[in-house]
Amino acid sequence: MKNLNEVIKKRHTTKRYIDGPDLTKEQIENIIDAAYLAPSATNFQDSQIVIITNKSKKEEYAEFFEESNKINILKAKALIIFIGTPFKVLLSDNYKRIYDTIKDFAAKDALDETAKGVINYYTKVSKYTDTIDITSSSIQLAFVLLQATDIGFETTPMMGFNTSKLEEFMIKEKTMVQGQRINVTASLGYADKNDELNIKVAKRHRFAKENMYKIV
């Protein structure tokens, strides 16, 4: 593993890929671990990933993306889709998921009370309940992008897809279930370092750093 600061500074979006070796089993496991270990609200673990490496499957999935992203996917070594499970869906199994989430940190004699408190908070208090799985997917995305950089790949976060049709397709493919949603996607591969757009993007233009933060 490289120094984390080096990985952060190295990583940039890649618009055009070239061919290269397929991901190894170990590299795929590294990507999975990065997503698996990413934090989530109340440890709900309400975001999962689908990794598509098979060429013909990538071609099928690419059809649901806008043209520029479609080209990106076809040249990439993998398409990663981040699937969120909204809180209301977590409640659909008679609260079992909630109990499984809290049982490791709640006192055994207060498990029911803790579960009721969690459910009450997210159903009556929190203003962010409908989007916590989106936050979880976003954090997973960040972890995955940095892990991919660390093991030698370039990446591109992507929206630009037909949400309803892609979700319908994935439900039929049994890579997600009814009630879940696609929050974000990313491609992963080897950058074409001679591509003009890649060269421009690699410079990572940013506005003045002073405009980005405040220290209180």
DRENPA-3360 file (N, C-alpha, C; in nm, 2 decimals, always signed):
BEGIN
1 = MKNLNEVI = +0.08/-0.12/+0.00/+0.00/+0.00/+0.00/+0.09/+0.12/+0.00 ~ +0.05/+0.22/-0.09/+0.12/+0.34/-0.09/+0.08/+0.43/+0.02 ~ +0.16/+0.54/+0.05/+0.11/+0.64/+0.14/-0.02/+0.70/+0.10 ~ -0.12/+0.71/+0.19/-0.25/+0.75/+0.15/-0.25/+0.89/+0.08 ~ -0.17/+0.98/+0.13/-0.16/+1.11/+0.07/-0.11/+1.11/-0.07 ~ -0.02/+1.02/-0.10/+0.03/+1.00/-0.24/-0.09/+0.95/-0.33 ~ -0.17/+0.85/-0.27/-0.28/+0.80/-0.35/-0.38/+0.90/-0.38 ~ -0.41/+0.99/-0.28/-0.51/+1.10/-0.30/-0.46/+1.19/-0.41;
9 = KKRHTTKR = -0.33/+1.22/-0.41/-0.28/+1.32/-0.50/-0.26/+1.26/-0.64 ~ -0.25/+1.13/-0.65/-0.23/+1.06/-0.78/-0.36/+1.04/-0.85 ~ -0.47/+1.02/-0.78/-0.60/+0.98/-0.84/-0.66/+1.09/-0.91 ~ -0.70/+1.07/-1.03/-0.78/+1.17/-1.11/-0.87/+1.09/-1.21 ~ -0.98/+1.16/-1.25/-1.07/+1.10/-1.34/-1.01/+1.07/-1.48 ~ -1.05/+0.95/-1.53/-1.00/+0.91/-1.67/-1.11/+0.90/-1.76 ~ -1.10/+0.97/-1.87/-1.21/+0.98/-1.97/-1.20/+0.87/-2.08 ~ -1.07/+0.83/-2.11/-1.05/+0.73/-2.21/-0.96/+0.62/-2.16;
17 = YIDGPDLT = -0.99/+0.50/-2.19/-0.91/+0.38/-2.15/-0.85/+0.31/-2.27 ~ -0.75/+0.23/-2.24/-0.69/+0.14/-2.34/-0.69/+0.00/-2.28 ~ -0.67/-0.10/-2.37/-0.67/-0.23/-2.32/-0.56/-0.27/-2.23 ~ -0.57/-0.37/-2.15/-0.47/-0.41/-2.06/-0.51/-0.54/-1.99 ~ -0.43/-0.59/-1.90/-0.46/-0.72/-1.83/-0.59/-0.71/-1.76 ~ -0.67/-0.82/-1.76/-0.79/-0.83/-1.68/-0.76/-0.82/-1.53 ~ -0.86/-0.78/-1.45/-0.84/-0.77/-1.30/-0.81/-0.92/-1.25 ~ -0.72/-0.93/-1.16/-0.69/-1.06/-1.10/-0.80/-1.08/-0.99;
25 = KEQIENII = -0.81/-1.20/-0.94/-0.90/-1.23/-0.83/-0.86/-1.15/-0.71 ~ -0.73/-1.13/-0.68/-0.68/-1.05/-0.57/-0.72/-0.91/-0.58 ~ -0.71/-0.85/-0.70/-0.75/-0.71/-0.72/-0.89/-0.69/-0.70 ~ -0.97/-0.78/-0.75/-1.12/-0.77/-0.73/-1.15/-0.78/-0.58 ~ -1.08/-0.87/-0.51/-1.10/-0.88/-0.36/-1.06/-0.75/-0.29 ~ -0.96/-0.68/-0.34/-0.92/-0.55/-0.28/-1.03/-0.45/-0.30 ~ -1.09/-0.45/-0.42/-1.20/-0.36/-0.44/-1.32/-0.39/-0.35 ~ -1.35/-0.51/-0.34/-1.46/-0.56/-0.25/-1.44/-0.52/-0.11;
33 = DAAYLAPS = -1.31/-0.54/-0.06/-1.28/-0.51/+0.08/-1.29/-0.36/+0.10 ~ -1.25/-0.28/+0.01/-1.27/-0.13/+0.02/-1.41/-0.09/+0.04 ~ -1.50/-0.15/-0.04/-1.64/-0.12/-0.03/-1.70/-0.17/+0.10 ~ -1.66/-0.29/+0.14/-1.71/-0.36/+0.26/-1.67/-0.29/+0.38 ~ -1.55/-0.23/+0.39/-1.51/-0.17/+0.51/-1.55/-0.02/+0.52 ~ -1.61/+0.03/+0.42/-1.65/+0.17/+0.43/-1.76/+0.19/+0.53 ~ -1.76/+0.30/+0.61/-1.86/+0.32/+0.71/-2.00/+0.36/+0.65 ~ -2.10/+0.34/+0.74/-2.24/+0.38/+0.70/-2.31/+0.42/+0.82;
41 = ATNFQDSQ = -2.41/+0.50/+0.81/-2.49/+0.55/+0.92/-2.55/+0.44/+1.00 ~ -2.52/+0.44/+1.14/-2.57/+0.34/+1.23/-2.52/+0.20/+1.19 ~ -2.42/+0.19/+1.11/-2.37/+0.07/+1.06/-2.47/-0.01/+0.98 ~ -2.57/+0.06/+0.91/-2.67/-0.01/+0.84/-2.62/-0.10/+0.73 ~ -2.50/-0.06/+0.67/-2.44/-0.13/+0.56/-2.54/-0.14/+0.45 ~ -2.60/-0.02/+0.41/-2.71/-0.01/+0.32/-2.67/+0.02/+0.18 ~ -2.55/-0.01/+0.15/-2.50/+0.00/+0.01/-2.42/-0.12/-0.03 ~ -2.45/-0.17/-0.15/-2.37/-0.29/-0.20/-2.32/-0.25/-0.33;
49 = IVIITNKS = -2.22/-0.34/-0.38/-2.17/-0.31/-0.51/-2.18/-0.43/-0.61 ~ -2.20/-0.40/-0.73/-2.20/-0.50/-0.84/-2.08/-0.47/-0.93 ~ -2.00/-0.57/-0.95/-1.88/-0.55/-1.03/-1.89/-0.63/-1.16 ~ -1.90/-0.56/-1.27/-1.91/-0.63/-1.40/-1.78/-0.63/-1.47 ~ -1.72/-0.75/-1.50/-1.59/-0.76/-1.57/-1.61/-0.83/-1.70 ~ -1.71/-0.92/-1.71/-1.73/-0.99/-1.83/-1.76/-0.90/-1.95 ~ -1.69/-0.92/-2.06/-1.70/-0.83/-2.17/-1.84/-0.82/-2.23 ~ -1.90/-0.93/-2.25/-2.04/-0.93/-2.31/-2.14/-0.87/-2.21;
57 = KKEEYAEF = -2.12/-0.89/-2.08/-2.21/-0.83/-1.98/-2.19/-0.68/-1.98 ~ -2.06/-0.64/-1.99/-2.03/-0.49/-1.99/-2.11/-0.43/-2.11 ~ -2.11/-0.49/-2.22/-2.17/-0.44/-2.34/-2.32/-0.43/-2.31 ~ -2.38/-0.52/-2.24/-2.53/-0.52/-2.21/-2.55/-0.40/-2.12 ~ -2.48/-0.39/-2.01/-2.50/-0.28/-1.92/-2.47/-0.14/-1.98 ~ -2.37/-0.14/-2.07/-2.33/-0.01/-2.13/-2.45/+0.05/-2.21 ~ -2.54/-0.03/-2.26/-2.65/+0.02/-2.34/-2.74/+0.12/-2.26 ~ -2.74/+0.11/-2.13/-2.82/+0.20/-2.05/-2.76/+0.33/-2.01;
65 = FEESNKIN = -2.64/+0.35/-2.06/-2.56/+0.47/-2.03/-2.56/+0.57/-2.15 ~ -2.54/+0.70/-2.12/-2.52/+0.80/-2.22/-2.40/+0.77/-2.30 ~ -2.39/+0.82/-2.42/-2.29/+0.78/-2.52/-2.14/+0.79/-2.47 ~ -2.11/+0.90/-2.41/-1.97/+0.92/-2.36/-1.94/+0.81/-2.25 ~ -2.03/+0.79/-2.16/-2.01/+0.69/-2.06/-2.01/+0.55/-2.12 ~ -2.09/+0.52/-2.22/-2.10/+0.39/-2.29/-1.96/+0.36/-2.35 ~ -1.90/+0.46/-2.42/-1.76/+0.44/-2.47/-1.66/+0.41/-2.36 ~ -1.68/+0.48/-2.25/-1.59/+0.46/-2.14/-1.60/+0.32/-2.08;
73 = ILKAKALI = -1.72/+0.27/-2.07/-1.74/+0.14/-2.01/-1.69/+0.03/-2.10 ~ -1.71/+0.04/-2.23/-1.67/-0.06/-2.32/-1.52/-0.08/-2.33 ~ -1.44/+0.03/-2.30/-1.30/+0.02/-2.30/-1.24/-0.01/-2.16 ~ -1.32/+0.01/-2.06/-1.28/-0.02/-1.92/-1.27/-0.17/-1.89 ~ -1.20/-0.20/-1.79/-1.18/-0.34/-1.74/-1.30/-0.38/-1.65 ~ -1.36/-0.28/-1.59/-1.48/-0.32/-1.50/-1.57/-0.20/-1.49 ~ -1.70/-0.23/-1.47/-1.80/-0.14/-1.44/-1.85/-0.17/-1.30 ~ -1.85/-0.07/-1.21/-1.89/-0.10/-1.07/-2.02/-0.02/-1.04;
81 = IFIGTPFK = -2.12/-0.08/-1.00/-2.25/-0.02/-0.97/-2.28/-0.02/-0.82 ~ -2.31/+0.09/-0.76/-2.33/+0.10/-0.62/-2.48/+0.11/-0.60 ~ -2.53/+0.01/-0.53/-2.67/-0.02/-0.51/-2.71/+0.02/-0.36 ~ -2.80/+0.11/-0.34/-2.85/+0.15/-0.21/-2.98/+0.08/-0.17 ~ -2.99/+0.06/-0.04/-3.12/+0.01/+0.01/-3.18/+0.11/+0.10 ~ -3.28/+0.19/+0.06/-3.34/+0.29/+0.14/-3.39/+0.24/+0.27 ~ -3.39/+0.33/+0.37/-3.43/+0.29/+0.51/-3.56/+0.22/+0.51 ~ -3.66/+0.27/+0.44/-3.80/+0.21/+0.45/-3.79/+0.06/+0.40;
89 = VLLSDNYK = -3.70/+0.03/+0.31/-3.68/-0.11/+0.27/-3.62/-0.19/+0.38 ~ -3.52/-0.13/+0.45/-3.46/-0.20/+0.57/-3.56/-0.24/+0.67 ~ -3.67/-0.17/+0.68/-3.78/-0.20/+0.78/-3.87/-0.31/+0.73 ~ -3.86/-0.36/+0.61/-3.96/-0.44/+0.55/-3.95/-0.59/+0.59 ~ -3.84/-0.62/+0.67/-3.83/-0.76/+0.71/-3.86/-0.78/+0.86 ~ -3.96/-0.70/+0.90/-4.01/-0.70/+1.05/-3.89/-0.66/+1.14 ~ -3.81/-0.56/+1.09/-3.71/-0.50/+1.17/-3.59/-0.59/+1.20 ~ -3.58/-0.70/+1.13/-3.47/-0.79/+1.15/-3.33/-0.73/+1.12;
97 = RIYDTIKD = -3.33/-0.65/+1.01/-3.21/-0.58/+0.97/-3.16/-0.48/+1.07 ~ -3.26/-0.42/+1.14/-3.23/-0.32/+1.24/-3.16/-0.39/+1.36 ~ -3.22/-0.50/+1.40/-3.17/-0.57/+1.51/-3.03/-0.63/+1.48 ~ -3.01/-0.68/+1.36/-2.88/-0.73/+1.32/-2.77/-0.62/+1.32 ~ -2.82/-0.50/+1.29/-2.72/-0.39/+1.28/-2.67/-0.35/+1.42 ~ -2.77/-0.35/+1.52/-2.73/-0.29/+1.65/-2.69/-0.39/+1.75 ~ -2.70/-0.52/+1.72/-2.68/-0.62/+1.83/-2.54/-0.63/+1.88 ~ -2.44/-0.58/+1.80/-2.30/-0.59/+1.84/-2.26/-0.48/+1.94;
105 = FAAKDALD = -2.34/-0.37/+1.94/-2.31/-0.26/+2.03/-2.41/-0.22/+2.13 ~ -2.53/-0.28/+2.12/-2.64/-0.25/+2.22/-2.63/-0.36/+2.33 ~ -2.66/-0.31/+2.45/-2.66/-0.41/+2.56/-2.77/-0.51/+2.54 ~ -2.75/-0.63/+2.57/-2.84/-0.74/+2.54/-2.98/-0.72/+2.61 ~ -2.98/-0.66/+2.73/-3.10/-0.64/+2.80/-3.17/-0.51/+2.75 ~ -3.11/-0.44/+2.66/-3.17/-0.32/+2.61/-3.18/-0.32/+2.45 ~ -3.18/-0.44/+2.40/-3.18/-0.45/+2.25/-3.31/-0.40/+2.19 ~ -3.42/-0.43/+2.25/-3.55/-0.38/+2.20/-3.56/-0.23/+2.21;
113 = ETAKGVIN = -3.52/-0.18/+2.33/-3.53/-0.04/+2.35/-3.44/+0.04/+2.25 ~ -3.32/-0.02/+2.23/-3.23/+0.05/+2.14/-3.29/+0.05/+1.99 ~ -3.34/-0.07/+1.95/-3.40/-0.08/+1.82/-3.51/+0.02/+1.80 ~ -3.60/+0.03/+1.91/-3.71/+0.13/+1.90/-3.66/+0.27/+1.89 ~ -3.55/+0.30/+1.96/-3.49/+0.43/+1.95/-3.43/+0.46/+1.81 ~ -3.37/+0.37/+1.75/-3.31/+0.38/+1.61/-3.43/+0.41/+1.52 ~ -3.53/+0.32/+1.52/-3.64/+0.33/+1.43/-3.71/+0.47/+1.45 ~ -3.73/+0.51/+1.58/-3.80/+0.64/+1.60/-3.72/+0.75/+1.55;
121 = YYTKVSKY = -3.59/+0.74/+1.56/-3.50/+0.85/+1.51/-3.51/+0.87/+1.36 ~ -3.50/+0.76/+1.29/-3.50/+0.76/+1.15/-3.64/+0.78/+1.08 ~ -3.74/+0.75/+1.16/-3.88/+0.77/+1.10/-3.94/+0.90/+1.15 ~ -3.90/+0.96/+1.26/-3.96/+1.08/+1.31/-3.87/+1.20/+1.33 ~ -3.74/+1.18/+1.34/-3.65/+1.29/+1.38/-3.56/+1.33/+1.26 ~ -3.49/+1.24/+1.21/-3.39/+1.27/+1.11/-3.45/+1.33/+0.98 ~ -3.39/+1.43/+0.93/-3.43/+1.49/+0.80/-3.36/+1.42/+0.68 ~ -3.27/+1.33/+0.71/-3.19/+1.27/+0.61/-3.22/+1.12/+0.58;
129 = TDTIDITS = -3.33/+1.07/+0.64/-3.36/+0.93/+0.63/-3.37/+0.88/+0.49 ~ -3.43/+0.95/+0.40/-3.45/+0.91/+0.27/-3.33/+0.91/+0.18 ~ -3.21/+0.96/+0.24/-3.09/+0.97/+0.15/-2.97/+0.90/+0.22 ~ -2.99/+0.84/+0.33/-2.87/+0.78/+0.40/-2.80/+0.67/+0.32 ~ -2.88/+0.60/+0.24/-2.81/+0.50/+0.16/-2.73/+0.56/+0.05 ~ -2.77/+0.68/+0.00/-2.70/+0.75/-0.10/-2.56/+0.80/-0.04 ~ -2.57/+0.84/+0.08/-2.44/+0.88/+0.15/-2.35/+0.76/+0.17 ~ -2.41/+0.65/+0.20/-2.33/+0.53/+0.22/-2.26/+0.49/+0.08;
137 = SSIQLAFV = -2.34/+0.50/-0.03/-2.28/+0.47/-0.16/-2.17/+0.56/-0.19 ~ -2.19/+0.69/-0.16/-2.09/+0.79/-0.19/-1.96/+0.76/-0.11 ~ -1.97/+0.72/+0.01/-1.85/+0.69/+0.09/-1.78/+0.56/+0.03 ~ -1.86/+0.46/+0.00/-1.81/+0.35/-0.06/-1.73/+0.38/-0.19 ~ -1.79/+0.47/-0.27/-1.73/+0.51/-0.40/-1.59/+0.57/-0.37 ~ -1.58/+0.66/-0.27/-1.45/+0.72/-0.24/-1.35/+0.61/-0.20 ~ -1.39/+0.52/-0.12/-1.30/+0.41/-0.07/-1.25/+0.33/-0.20 ~ -1.35/+0.30/-0.28/-1.32/+0.21/-0.40/-1.22/+0.29/-0.50;
145 = LLQATDIG = -1.25/+0.41/-0.52/-1.16/+0.49/-0.61/-1.02/+0.50/-0.56 ~ -1.00/+0.52/-0.43/-0.87/+0.52/-0.38/-0.80/+0.39/-0.38 ~ -0.88/+0.28/-0.35/-0.82/+0.15/-0.35/-0.78/+0.11/-0.50 ~ -0.86/+0.15/-0.59/-0.83/+0.12/-0.73/-0.70/+0.19/-0.77 ~ -0.68/+0.31/-0.73/-0.56/+0.39/-0.76/-0.44/+0.32/-0.69 ~ -0.46/+0.27/-0.57/-0.35/+0.21/-0.50/-0.30/+0.08/-0.57 ~ -0.39/+0.01/-0.63/-0.35/-0.11/-0.70/-0.32/-0.10/-0.85 ~ -0.32/+0.03/-0.89/-0.27/+0.06/-1.03/-0.37/+0.08/-1.14;
153 = FETTPMMG = -0.49/+0.11/-1.10/-0.60/+0.14/-1.20/-0.64/+0.29/-1.20 ~ -0.70/+0.33/-1.31/-0.76/+0.46/-1.31/-0.91/+0.44/-1.31 ~ -0.98/+0.55/-1.27/-1.13/+0.53/-1.25/-1.20/+0.66/-1.30 ~ -1.33/+0.64/-1.32/-1.42/+0.75/-1.35/-1.55/+0.73/-1.28 ~ -1.59/+0.82/-1.18/-1.73/+0.81/-1.13/-1.83/+0.85/-1.24 ~ -1.94/+0.79/-1.24/-2.04/+0.82/-1.35/-2.18/+0.82/-1.30 ~ -2.26/+0.92/-1.35/-2.40/+0.91/-1.35/-2.44/+0.89/-1.49 ~ -2.52/+0.97/-1.55/-2.55/+0.96/-1.69/-2.60/+0.83/-1.74;
161 = FNTSKLEE = -2.70/+0.77/-1.67/-2.76/+0.64/-1.72/-2.91/+0.65/-1.70 ~ -2.98/+0.57/-1.77/-3.12/+0.56/-1.77/-3.16/+0.48/-1.64 ~ -3.19/+0.55/-1.53/-3.21/+0.48/-1.40/-3.31/+0.38/-1.40 ~ -3.43/+0.41/-1.45/-3.54/+0.32/-1.44/-3.52/+0.19/-1.53 ~ -3.46/+0.21/-1.65/-3.44/+0.09/-1.73/-3.32/+0.01/-1.68 ~ -3.22/+0.07/-1.63/-3.11/+0.00/-1.58/-3.15/-0.08/-1.45 ~ -3.23/-0.02/-1.37/-3.28/-0.09/-1.25/-3.37/-0.20/-1.29 ~ -3.45/-0.18/-1.38/-3.54/-0.29/-1.43/-3.46/-0.41/-1.48;
169 = FMIKEKTM = -3.35/-0.38/-1.56/-3.26/-0.48/-1.61/-3.19/-0.55/-1.50 ~ -3.14/-0.48/-1.40/-3.07/-0.55/-1.30/-3.16/-0.63/-1.21 ~ -3.28/-0.59/-1.19/-3.38/-0.67/-1.11/-3.40/-0.81/-1.19 ~ -3.41/-0.80/-1.32/-3.43/-0.92/-1.40/-3.31/-1.01/-1.39 ~ -3.19/-0.94/-1.39/-3.06/-1.01/-1.38/-3.03/-1.06/-1.24 ~ -3.12/-1.02/-1.15/-3.10/-1.06/-1.00/-2.97/-1.01/-0.94 ~ -2.93/-0.89/-0.99/-2.81/-0.83/-0.93/-2.86/-0.71/-0.84 ~ -2.99/-0.69/-0.83/-3.05/-0.61/-0.73/-3.19/-0.65/-0.71;
177 = VQGQRINV = -3.26/-0.60/-0.60/-3.39/-0.64/-0.58/-3.49/-0.52/-0.58 ~ -3.61/-0.55/-0.60/-3.71/-0.44/-0.60/-3.71/-0.36/-0.47 ~ -3.71/-0.23/-0.48/-3.70/-0.14/-0.37/-3.56/-0.08/-0.35 ~ -3.46/-0.15/-0.40/-3.32/-0.09/-0.40/-3.31/+0.01/-0.51 ~ -3.20/+0.09/-0.51/-3.18/+0.19/-0.62/-3.04/+0.20/-0.65 ~ -3.01/+0.24/-0.77/-2.87/+0.27/-0.82/-2.84/+0.41/-0.78 ~ -2.73/+0.43/-0.70/-2.69/+0.56/-0.65/-2.58/+0.62/-0.73 ~ -2.49/+0.54/-0.78/-2.38/+0.59/-0.86/-2.31/+0.48/-0.92;
185 = TASLGYAD = -2.23/+0.50/-1.02/-2.15/+0.40/-1.09/-2.00/+0.45/-1.11 ~ -1.92/+0.36/-1.14/-1.78/+0.40/-1.17/-1.72/+0.29/-1.27 ~ -1.63/+0.34/-1.36/-1.56/+0.25/-1.45/-1.41/+0.25/-1.39 ~ -1.35/+0.14/-1.43/-1.21/+0.11/-1.38/-1.13/+0.05/-1.49 ~ -1.01/+0.10/-1.52/-0.93/+0.05/-1.62/-0.79/+0.11/-1.63 ~ -0.73/+0.11/-1.75/-0.60/+0.16/-1.78/-0.61/+0.29/-1.86 ~ -0.56/+0.40/-1.82/-0.58/+0.52/-1.89/-0.50/+0.53/-2.02 ~ -0.56/+0.59/-2.12/-0.49/+0.62/-2.24/-0.41/+0.75/-2.22;
193 = KNDELNIK = -0.28/+0.74/-2.19/-0.21/+0.85/-2.14/-0.17/+0.95/-2.26 ~ -0.20/+0.91/-2.38/-0.18/+0.99/-2.50/-0.31/+1.07/-2.54 ~ -0.42/+1.03/-2.48/-0.54/+1.10/-2.51/-0.54/+1.24/-2.46 ~ -0.58/+1.34/-2.55/-0.58/+1.48/-2.51/-0.67/+1.51/-2.40 ~ -0.79/+1.46/-2.40/-0.88/+1.48/-2.29/-0.82/+1.43/-2.16 ~ -0.77/+1.31/-2.16/-0.71/+1.26/-2.04/-0.59/+1.35/-1.98 ~ -0.51/+1.40/-2.08/-0.40/+1.48/-2.04/-0.45/+1.61/-1.97 ~ -0.56/+1.67/-2.02/-0.62/+1.79/-1.96/-0.68/+1.76/-1.83;
201 = VAKRHRFA = -0.75/+1.65/-1.82/-0.82/+1.61/-1.69/-0.72/+1.58/-1.58 ~ -0.61/+1.52/-1.62/-0.50/+1.48/-1.53/-0.44/+1.60/-1.46 ~ -0.45/+1.71/-1.51/-0.40/+1.83/-1.45/-0.48/+1.88/-1.33 ~ -0.60/+1.82/-1.32/-0.69/+1.84/-1.20/-0.71/+1.99/-1.17 ~ -0.77/+2.06/-1.27/-0.79/+2.21/-1.24/-0.88/+2.22/-1.12 ~ -0.84/+2.31/-1.03/-0.92/+2.34/-0.91/-0.93/+2.49/-0.90 ~ -1.04/+2.54/-0.84/-1.04/+2.68/-0.80/-0.95/+2.70/-0.68 ~ -0.93/+2.82/-0.64/-0.84/+2.85/-0.53/-0.88/+2.77/-0.41;
209 = KENMYKIV = -0.78/+2.70/-0.35/-0.81/+2.62/-0.23/-0.87/+2.70/-0.12 ~ -0.84/+2.82/-0.11/-0.89/+2.91/+0.00/-1.04/+2.92/+0.00 ~ -1.10/+2.90/-0.12/-1.24/+2.91/-0.14/-1.32/+2.78/-0.10 ~ -1.24/+2.68/-0.07/-1.30/+2.55/-0.05/-1.32/+2.52/+0.10 ~ -1.26/+2.58/+0.19/-1.27/+2.54/+0.33/-1.27/+2.66/+0.42 ~ -1.31/+2.63/+0.54/-1.30/+2.72/+0.66/-1.25/+2.64/+0.78 ~ -1.17/+2.70/+0.86/-1.12/+2.64/+0.98/-1.18/+2.73/+1.10 ~ -1.25/+2.67/+1.18/-1.32/+2.74/+1.29/-1.25/+2.71/+1.43;
% end
